Amino acid sequence: MPLDKLVLIIVSVVAAAAATVWLATALIASTQFAPVAGLAVLSVVALCAYVAWRVISERINNKDDDHYDRFEN
């Protein structure tokens, strides 16, 4: 992989992480929650999103469970 693509990926990931943290702190600050309660709620939401992502990706990538892969055209 060329160095410029690697640097672009790293910069993009860092920028996305910074934007996510900024957005989360803005959402917490705009509500009447205490910061600790807001972080707890965001942690639960992030955990649920992670579990949903893993379930969906497992169902998409599981070749043994895909009925239509066995058909020949």
SVG drawing of the C-alpha trace seen along z (x, -y; Angstrom):
<svg xmlns="http://www.w3.org/2000/svg" viewBox="-33 -23 38 49">
<polyline fill="none" stroke="black" stroke-width="0.4" points="0.0,0.0 1.4,-3.4 2.3,-5.7 0.0,-8.4 -3.1,-6.1 -2.0,-4.9 -1.7,-8.5 -5.0,-9.4 -6.7,-6.5 -5.1,-7.3 -6.0,-11.0 -9.6,-10.1 -10.0,-7.7 -8.6,-10.3 -10.9,-13.0 -13.9,-10.7 -13.0,-9.8 -12.6,-13.5 -15.9,-14.4 -17.6,-11.6 -16.3,-12.7 -17.2,-16.3 -20.7,-15.4 -21.2,-13.2 -20.0,-15.9 -22.2,-18.4 -25.2,-16.1 -24.4,-15.6 -24.0,-19.3 -27.3,-20.1 -29.3,-17.9 -30.1,-18.3 -28.3,-15.0 -25.3,-14.9 -22.2,-14.2 -21.8,-10.8 -25.4,-9.8 -25.0,-10.9 -21.8,-8.9 -23.6,-5.9 -26.5,-6.2 -24.1,-6.7 -22.1,-3.6 -25.2,-1.5 -26.3,-2.8 -22.8,-2.1 -22.8,1.4 -26.2,2.2 -25.0,0.8 -21.9,3.0 -23.9,6.1 -26.3,5.3 -23.3,4.8 -21.8,8.1 -25.1,10.0 -25.7,8.4 -22.1,9.0 -22.2,12.6 -25.4,13.3 -24.0,11.7 -20.6,13.5 -21.8,17.0 -21.4,19.1 -22.8,22.3 -26.1,20.5 -26.6,19.1 -29.1,21.2 -28.7,19.5 -25.0,20.2 -25.6,23.9 -27.6,23.2 -25.8,23.4 -26.8,21.1"/>
</svg>
